[in-house]
Amino acid sequence: MLLAHSFPRATIDAADISREALKVARRNVANYKLRHRIRLIASDLFAALAGRCYDLIVSNPPYVRTAIVRRLPREHRHEPRLALAGGRDGLDAVRIILSEAAAHLKPGGLLVVEVGHNRSRVERAFPRLAFTWPDTSGGDDCVFLLYREQLSGFNHPRS
């Protein structure tokens, strides 16, 4: 909803693997009268987006190390495990996103990914990528930016 309001002429594909999350999103899209601009898609990352290309991809994938999900504060554990658990190092979904995003970005397209406070882990795992880390309300270690051209030729194995 925020992106639709920030970019009033944009059409948006909003993809999520969770049917429950899509159900909530459907209500929000209707409440904000954005049905004509936001298309909801059930997809595991890019799986259902074959052939679609975007100027901007924004993602908030699971990025918590699976082993510590149980130790999160109670308020965080109300989220479905699927939304939190990011594998052994918390970067399973990030690996897929980085491997597949270039195929879904238009020339000059931008990838924006939230990774919690995992900047150092991300930079160690992907040393060949020149991430930009904008300062956000959470700090300068939570969100990275990469242009399509920075991803060209990048192919990281899926774990």
ABEGO torsion letter per residue (X at the ends): XAAAAABAABBBBBBBABAAAAAAAAAAAAAAGAAAABBBBBBBEAAAABGBBBABBBBBBBABBAAAAAABBAAAAABBAAAABAEAAGAAAAAAAAAAAAAABBBGBBBBBBAEBAAAAAAAABAABBBBBBBBAAEAAABBBBBAAAABGBBBBAX
